[in-house]
Amino acid sequence: MHFMSQGTRLMRFAAVIVAALAVTACSNTPKPEDTLAGNGSGANGKGGPATPGSQRDFSQNVGDLVYFSTDQTDLTPEAQQTLANQARWLQQYSQYSITVEGHADERGTREYNIGLGSKRAESVRAYLVRNGVAAARVRTVSFGKERPVAVCNDISCWSQNRRAQTVLNNRGGATAGKTN
């Protein structure tokens, strides 16, 4: 009987060790978006400087997101500064076309939020075009409330979801000139 309880303890100990190793492995594994061009510098700013003209350079050093107030499509001063930086970068790296994605928070109907996201994307597009980006290089799309980056029933999440994101398309110039 003593042997069985000792075996059971060993099994439990082994299970705890395996679980701890799994958690440690997961926490140290970089997420794909941390290592790819998507979000920039990786966890805690690691990953070194971005290559000038790369997608990582755009998101890390210029900024690919602007935020909006509730039910608004007007660009804040912070958004205008980000977009001015985007316009300068896009003029320098003319090989990219872009898609401006408009988003909304979870409140309101699907139809209302698709319309709001569309107006937000168009507001960003208009600013970029006014500031020297060729209209043929800028496409817009609205996802409304369908692609939240934060999910909770709280202002902290809603404010993150009221956004427009500028996404660089493949190199190759202005083939995506249509707007949706």
C-alpha positions, 0 to 999 in steps of 0.5 A: 500500500505504501508503494501505491501511495508513493507511486501516486505522489510521483505521478502527481509530481510529474504532472505538476512538472509537465504543466509547469514546463508547458506554461513556461514554454508558452510564455517564452514563445514569441507570438507570430505578430511579435516576430513578423512585420505586423506590430513592430518590436515584439514583446517589451520592445525587443527585436531591434530596429526596424528596417526602413521602408518595411511594414514593421518600420511603418507600424513601429516608427510611424504608427498604423492606428488612429482612434475616434471618440464615441460616434465620431468620424472627426480626426483628433489632433493625435490622429492628425499627427499620426496621419501626417507621419503616415503621409510622409512615409507613404510618399517616401515609400511609394511601392506600397498601396494601402487599405484603411480599415474602419472599426467601431465598438460593440454598441449599436447595430451591425448596420450602424457600425458598418456605416460608422467604420466606413465613414472613419476609413473615408475620413482617414483616406481623405486626410492622406490624399489631402496630404499628398498620397495618391488616391489610387493607392488608398482603398477603404473597407469597414469592419464595423464591430466585427473585428474587435481588438478588445472584448469587454463591456467597458469603456477601456475596450470600447475606446480601443475598438473605435479605430482606423488601421492603415494596412500596407498592401504588397509591394507593387504600386497602386493596384488597389485604388478602389474604395468599398 
